[in-house]
Structure formats: structure tokens, C-alpha cells
Amino acid sequence: MSKSLLDQLREMTVVVADTGDIQAIEKFKPRDATTNPSLITAAAQMPQYQEIVDNTLTQARQDLGAAAEASAVANLAFDRLAIAFGLKILQIIPGRVSTEVDARLSYDTEATVAKARYLISEYQAAGIGRDRVLIKIASTWEGIRAAEILEKEGIHCNLTLLFGLHQAIACAEAGVTLISPFVGRILDWYKKETGRDSYSAAEDPGVLSVTEIYNYYKKFGYKTEVMGASFRNAGEITELAGCDLLTISPALLSELQATQADLPRKLDPAHAATLKLERQSMDQATFERLHTENRMASEKLDEGITGFTKALETLEALLIDRLSQLEGPEPVNTAAQELFCLYDLDGDGFITREEWLGTDAVFDALDVNKDGKITPEEMGAGLGAVLQLAKTSA
């Protein structure tokens, strides 16, 4: 009996689950898992995780006191919720979980270092060693410098929102443990820029970018691991078979598991060693020049930070609404309307995937009729699901 694509992929690449959903992680049994505010937002809306959310909010309120603003409670609860989901995930997987630093700190080295130290201290207080946690940081110059400091302290980092070789080289020279180049978002940019509807997997710009980074790392012996991320289709994944790690959504994991076909290895250290490549050095001036020249990378990095920030604001708004449910009879249930206006950039009455900017998992969860657009009604139903459940069960 032939093996599934997923089983074959696991023989040459570490498979990581790109989800905060504990049940999905239990189903696919990845070695590692990665989360971010968008994924935690999706998970936090599921009834089975309501107790985690409520306990986290209640403890945050107790620690900050009755006089603290709801926004401060929600901000503290976000960090703790990320850790709570991380701890749950670590009970299932044998490897590492990635926990993200607030995207709003992406251009502040000192604040990023401080937040990372706090997150690690919370994991250590729960009995989790540093070897099982990766701190996710955006691949700005400031973020990379923060990662360099943290790595020297034994705090391992996952540099995300990475779109160009210049970012990858800077990360490797900083001694970063792992990078997450975003395949699908690169494809999105090129489709919009060129007007093309599609690319074959072999010519996919995101696939080519990750292949270039992988070959460069292996050619020059860097220890930094490459983890392809943000996939739009299974073809992008199979074209990167052999990459160190790939972080894959539950939907694509299911597709790979259900498909039986031969899966040849596409990325190989031995092949990379034979390539004629020029080694580059990356100081700040060079980084900034190359980043400015690479319009795709600069635009997608800014867009990604904006998207992750919006996802965090979405989660904080949900937590504020839920806190009002726990503390009083009259909820402040305006989050859906306010957030819809925030994402509906052109004011045409619906949110497209391009406007969303955040993680596909959350967009897909809110897009009930799967037409590629989120209406105000879908936004309200999605954000209000847990709150409505709380009302009806009270």
C-alpha cells in the first residue's frame, strides 16, 4: 500500500502544525507547533477552550486589581493565553512551540527582548525548559538584533515575516535558531503585481525564494533552520519537500494525508553544496539598502506587521467583551462592528482576503459561505459565537 504525501513528507522534513487548535494538533501529531494572535483568536472562539479564556482573564484581573483598565487586563491576558495554549500544545507534541512577541514591538529591540524574557520566564515557571520554546519575532533589523541578544542568553528564536534573502542572511549571521519565510504571501504579491491568476508550483515565487534561502544556508554551513510557512496550496509544499521544517495548516495537512502519490525530494544539502554561490555579509546599511530595493519584501513585511497587529487587536477586543460578560450584566459588544470597519479598507461593505492581512485560518473561519469575502454579519457571528454561548448557558 502506497504512503500518503504527508507520510512521505515526514520522512524528509519536520512537519509543524500551523494552528492553535489543540484537537487539530492531536489529530495530525506534528513534532512542533506554531501559534500567533490570529490562530489564538480562532481557537479562543471555540467553545471547548472557553474555560482557558475565562480562567486567564479572571487571573489577569486579580493580578492587576479592580481599578485596572479593561484594555490592560486584556493585554496581560493575551500573553498568558498564548502561554496557556502553548502549555496545552506541549503536552501533545514532542518538540517545540513558537510563541509570538507583540507585533507592535517589531521596531523596538529593547522592548522585544524584555517581552521575550517575560514569556520564557512564564514557561519556566510552569516547568518548561528553554529548549522547547521558540520566541517568534518579526524579521526587522531591530527584531533580528533582539534575537541575537536572546540567542546568546539561550532563548531560541523563530524569525517570522521573512520575505527576502537579505533578511535570511542577517538572521543566520545573528545565530538565530529558525526562520519562517512566507511562501504564500510572496505568491500573493507577485500575482497582484503581474496580474497573473496562477503560477505552477515549480515557478511559484515563494517556492523559489525559500529554495534560494535553503541552498544558501546549506552551501555555507549555517545552522539556522529553514521553516517554510504560509502556504496557499499543496503544490507549494511538495515543491519544498526536504526543507528543514514546513509549518502547515490543518486543511492542507488533511489534503496531504488524503493523497497517495510519489513525493520526490526537492531540497537537499548535498545538492546545495555543489552550487556556485557568492557569500554575502550583512550590516545594517546593506540590509536597509537591499530591503528598500526589494519592494516585495518591504511591502509584505510592513503589511504582515499590520496584519499581526490587527489580529492582536481583534483578540484584545474579544477579551474585553468577554471580561465584561464575566464582570457585569451589560456586555460591551461593539467589537465586531469596530473591527469590521478597521479591516474594510475601501469601505465597500465586505472584507477580502487581501484586506484581511491576518492569518488565513481566521479568515477561513469567519468566511462562512466560502465566497472569499467577510460580510458584517459573518464578522459579528464569528466574533460573537463564544459570547452568545455564554449568554444562553448562563
ROFISE-172459 format. One line per 4 residues: number of its first residue (from 1); for each residue z, y, x of C-alpha. Coordinates in Angstrom, 2 decimals. Layout:
ROFISE-172459
NUM	Z,Y,X; ...
END
This chain:
ROFISE-172459
1	0.00,0.00,0.00; -1.05,3.35,1.47; 1.51,6.05,2.10; 1.68,9.36,0.30
5	0.71,12.57,2.09; 4.37,13.56,2.09; 5.48,10.33,3.76; 2.82,10.69,6.44
9	3.66,14.35,6.98; 7.29,13.44,7.60; 6.22,11.16,10.45; 4.93,14.12,12.49
13	6.60,17.22,11.01; 10.10,18.09,9.82; 9.86,18.81,6.10; 12.06,21.64,4.82
17	12.72,22.38,1.15; 11.96,25.99,0.20; 14.38,26.17,-2.73; 17.92,26.97,-3.78
21	17.80,24.27,-6.47; 20.26,21.54,-5.50; 18.57,18.98,-7.76; 15.18,19.54,-6.10
25	16.78,19.05,-2.68; 18.41,15.83,-3.85; 15.04,14.60,-5.12; 12.94,15.27,-2.02
29	15.62,14.72,0.64; 14.36,17.15,3.29; 16.03,17.39,6.69; 16.55,21.14,6.41
33	16.53,23.69,3.60; 15.94,27.41,3.42; 17.01,29.95,0.83; 16.57,33.66,0.20
37	17.60,36.08,-2.58; 14.58,35.17,-4.74; 15.38,31.47,-4.59; 19.08,32.03,-5.19
41	18.20,34.28,-8.14; 16.17,31.46,-9.67; 18.94,28.93,-9.07; 21.64,31.29,-10.34
45	19.86,31.46,-13.70; 20.10,27.70,-14.18; 22.97,26.62,-16.47; 24.06,23.86,-14.09
49	25.02,26.47,-11.48; 26.87,28.85,-13.81; 30.27,27.70,-12.60; 29.38,28.54,-8.97
53	28.23,32.02,-10.02; 31.30,32.68,-12.15; 33.77,31.46,-9.55; 32.09,33.56,-6.86
57	32.17,36.71,-8.99; 35.78,36.18,-10.03; 36.95,35.72,-6.44; 34.99,38.76,-5.26
61	36.65,40.87,-7.96; 40.10,39.61,-6.98; 39.48,40.38,-3.31; 38.13,43.90,-3.88
65	40.54,44.83,-6.68; 40.17,46.08,-10.24; 39.16,49.59,-9.16; 36.12,48.47,-7.16
69	32.68,49.36,-8.48; 30.75,46.51,-10.08; 27.96,47.05,-7.53; 30.39,46.45,-4.65
73	31.64,43.27,-6.30; 28.04,42.09,-6.81; 27.14,42.81,-3.18; 30.08,40.80,-1.87
77	29.33,38.07,-4.40; 25.74,37.83,-3.15; 26.85,36.98,0.38; 29.36,34.47,-0.92
81	26.89,33.00,-3.38; 24.39,32.46,-0.58; 27.10,30.67,1.38; 28.23,28.68,-1.69
85	24.69,27.39,-2.24; 24.37,26.79,1.49; 27.52,24.67,1.47; 26.25,22.67,-1.51
89	22.94,22.09,0.23; 24.64,20.98,3.45; 26.42,18.24,1.51; 22.98,16.75,0.78
93	20.80,17.34,3.81; 21.44,16.04,7.34; 20.14,19.16,9.07; 20.36,22.93,8.81
97	20.36,25.51,6.06; 18.92,29.00,6.52; 20.91,31.90,5.05; 19.38,35.34,4.92
101	20.71,38.67,6.11; 20.32,41.50,3.58; 16.70,42.67,3.92; 17.88,46.26,3.61
105	19.28,45.89,7.14; 15.95,44.89,8.68; 15.63,48.01,10.85; 19.30,48.17,11.88
109	20.15,45.95,14.83; 23.91,46.54,14.80; 24.28,46.04,11.05; 22.22,42.85,11.20
113	24.40,41.45,13.99; 27.56,42.31,12.05; 26.29,40.67,8.85; 25.21,37.55,10.73
117	28.60,37.23,12.37; 30.25,37.54,8.95; 28.06,34.85,7.42; 28.72,32.46,10.30
121	32.48,33.13,10.11; 32.44,32.20,6.42; 30.60,28.95,7.15; 33.00,28.16,9.98
125	35.98,28.85,7.70; 34.51,26.20,5.38; 34.31,23.72,8.26; 30.58,24.07,9.04
129	29.56,24.33,12.69; 27.05,26.84,14.02; 24.55,24.09,14.75; 24.00,23.56,11.01
133	23.21,27.16,10.04; 20.22,29.38,10.78; 20.55,33.10,10.10; 17.33,34.46,8.57
137	16.26,37.87,9.85; 13.04,39.83,9.30; 10.76,39.96,12.35; 11.02,43.69,13.00
141	11.60,44.80,16.58; 15.19,45.64,15.59; 15.64,42.26,13.91; 14.35,40.43,16.98
145	16.77,42.35,19.19; 19.62,41.39,16.85; 18.55,37.76,17.08; 18.56,37.95,20.88
149	22.20,39.10,20.80; 23.17,36.44,18.28; 21.45,33.59,20.12; 23.45,34.43,23.25
153	26.59,34.02,21.14; 25.48,30.60,19.91; 24.42,31.87,16.48; 20.99,30.40,15.79
157	18.34,32.45,14.03; 15.29,31.94,11.83; 12.94,34.92,12.14; 11.07,35.36,8.88
161	8.30,37.66,7.57; 6.26,36.88,10.66; 2.52,37.57,10.44; 1.21,38.07,13.98
165	1.19,36.60,17.46; 2.89,39.73,18.86; 5.92,39.07,16.62; 5.94,35.40,17.63
169	5.81,36.20,21.36; 8.66,38.71,21.05; 10.74,36.09,19.22; 10.09,33.44,21.85
173	10.95,35.80,24.71; 14.20,36.68,22.88; 15.18,33.00,22.78; 15.03,32.71,19.00
177	15.65,29.19,17.67; 12.96,29.19,14.97; 10.26,31.38,13.44; 8.75,31.24,9.93
181	5.14,32.53,9.93; 3.99,33.17,6.34; 0.75,31.30,5.71; 0.10,32.13,2.07
185	0.83,35.84,2.32; -1.67,36.15,5.16; -4.25,34.44,2.93; -3.41,36.84,0.09
189	-4.08,39.84,2.32; -7.45,38.58,3.53; -8.62,37.63,0.04; -7.82,41.13,-1.18
193	-9.31,42.78,1.91; -12.57,40.82,1.87; -13.00,40.29,-1.84; -13.37,36.55,-1.33
197	-11.96,34.27,-4.03; -11.07,31.44,-1.69; -11.11,30.04,1.83; -11.40,26.42,2.86
201	-8.19,25.06,4.36; -9.77,24.83,7.82; -10.75,28.53,7.84; -7.68,29.81,5.98
205	-6.49,32.92,7.92; -2.84,31.90,7.50; -3.52,28.42,8.85; -5.41,29.90,11.81
209	-2.54,32.29,12.57; 0.08,29.53,12.63; -2.22,27.33,14.71; -2.62,30.14,17.25
213	1.15,30.65,17.47; 1.86,26.92,17.76; -0.69,26.46,20.56; 0.65,29.48,22.45
217	4.22,28.20,22.28; 3.32,24.69,23.38; 0.95,25.89,26.12; 3.66,27.99,27.78
221	6.63,25.73,27.08; 8.65,27.92,24.71; 11.50,26.11,22.96; 11.30,28.26,19.81
225	10.31,26.08,16.86; 7.44,26.99,14.53; 8.02,26.51,10.80; 5.03,27.35,8.61
229	6.09,28.90,5.30; 4.81,30.46,2.06; 2.05,28.05,1.09; -0.46,28.65,-1.69
233	-1.93,25.14,-1.81; -1.53,21.67,-0.35; -4.61,22.10,1.84; -2.81,24.70,3.93
237	-0.02,22.19,4.53; -2.24,19.28,5.52; -4.17,21.52,7.93; -0.87,22.18,9.73
241	0.23,18.54,9.96; 2.06,18.19,13.27; 3.64,21.66,13.19; 7.31,21.54,14.23
245	8.52,22.21,10.70; 6.99,23.20,7.35; 9.03,24.69,4.50; 7.51,23.66,1.19
249	8.20,24.47,-2.47; 9.22,21.67,-4.88; 5.87,21.96,-6.73; 3.86,21.32,-3.57
253	6.27,18.63,-2.41; 5.60,16.83,-5.71; 1.84,17.16,-5.21; 2.04,15.76,-1.68
257	4.27,12.93,-2.85; 1.84,12.00,-5.64; -1.25,12.00,-3.40; -2.30,9.00,-1.33
261	-4.86,9.69,1.39; -5.12,9.61,5.17; -3.41,12.55,6.89; -4.68,13.21,10.42
265	-2.55,15.20,12.84; -3.96,18.70,13.31; -1.42,20.33,15.67; -0.47,18.54,18.88
269	1.36,19.71,22.04; -0.91,17.62,24.25; -3.99,19.38,22.91; -2.33,22.80,23.24
273	-1.62,22.10,26.91; -5.37,21.81,27.61; -6.26,25.21,26.13; -7.14,28.21,28.28
277	-4.80,30.91,27.03; -3.54,34.11,28.61; 0.21,34.65,28.72; 1.39,37.99,27.34
281	4.57,39.97,27.96; 6.10,41.86,25.04; 8.13,45.04,25.49; 8.83,47.48,22.66
285	5.89,49.75,23.38; 3.47,46.83,23.47; 4.99,45.35,20.32; 4.71,48.60,18.40
289	1.14,49.20,19.57; -0.02,45.72,18.59; 1.86,45.89,15.31; 0.17,49.18,14.42
293	-3.23,47.80,15.37; -2.68,44.69,13.22; -2.92,46.23,9.75; -2.37,42.91,8.01
297	0.87,42.21,9.88; 2.25,45.73,9.48; 1.41,45.90,5.77; 2.74,42.41,4.99
301	5.97,42.94,6.94; 6.69,46.16,5.02; 5.69,44.52,1.76; 7.85,41.48,2.48
305	10.93,43.55,3.23; 10.32,45.47,0.00; 9.94,42.21,-1.90; 13.08,40.63,-0.48
309	14.95,43.87,-1.20; 13.78,43.80,-4.81; 14.81,40.17,-5.10; 18.27,41.09,-3.84
313	18.45,43.98,-6.30; 17.42,41.58,-9.08; 20.21,39.20,-8.15; 22.75,42.00,-7.89
317	21.74,43.29,-11.33; 22.17,39.78,-12.75; 25.59,39.52,-11.13; 26.64,42.90,-12.53
321	25.57,41.79,-16.00; 27.42,38.52,-15.64; 30.52,40.31,-14.35; 30.52,42.48,-17.46
325	30.42,39.29,-19.55; 33.42,37.90,-17.73; 35.45,41.11,-17.86; 34.72,42.60,-21.28
329	33.15,42.06,-24.68; 30.27,44.53,-24.23; 27.69,43.46,-21.64; 25.60,45.95,-19.72
333	22.39,44.02,-20.37; 19.82,46.55,-19.16; 18.82,44.68,-16.01; 15.63,43.16,-17.42
337	14.18,46.48,-18.61; 15.09,48.34,-15.43; 13.75,45.62,-13.17; 10.52,45.30,-15.13
341	9.81,48.99,-14.55; 10.66,48.57,-10.86; 8.09,45.79,-10.39; 5.37,47.07,-12.76
345	3.93,49.32,-10.07; 0.87,50.53,-12.00; 2.68,50.85,-15.35; 0.17,48.69,-17.23
349	2.81,46.68,-19.08; 2.83,43.47,-17.05; 3.67,42.32,-13.52; 1.05,40.49,-11.47
353	1.85,38.16,-8.60; 0.68,40.86,-6.18; 3.07,43.43,-7.68; 5.96,40.96,-7.67
357	6.16,40.80,-3.85; 9.09,38.38,-4.00; 9.12,34.60,-3.73; 6.63,32.56,-5.76
361	9.39,30.31,-7.08; 10.94,33.14,-9.09; 7.57,34.46,-10.31; 6.61,30.99,-11.50
365	9.93,30.57,-13.29; 9.51,33.88,-15.16; 5.80,33.38,-15.93; 6.47,31.14,-18.92
369	2.88,30.80,-20.17; 1.48,30.47,-16.63; -1.18,33.18,-17.08; -0.38,34.88,-13.77
373	1.39,37.80,-15.42; 5.00,38.52,-16.38; 5.50,40.41,-19.63; 8.63,42.41,-20.54
377	9.53,39.60,-22.93; 9.24,36.96,-20.22; 11.31,39.08,-17.85; 14.00,39.56,-20.49
381	14.08,35.88,-21.40; 14.28,34.80,-17.79; 16.99,37.18,-16.71; 18.96,36.71,-19.91
385	18.95,32.93,-20.08; 22.31,32.33,-18.47; 23.92,35.27,-20.22; 22.68,34.05,-23.61
389	24.03,30.59,-22.87; 27.39,32.12,-22.06; 27.40,34.01,-25.38; 26.51,31.01,-27.51
393	29.02,28.73,-25.80; 31.90,31.22,-25.92
END
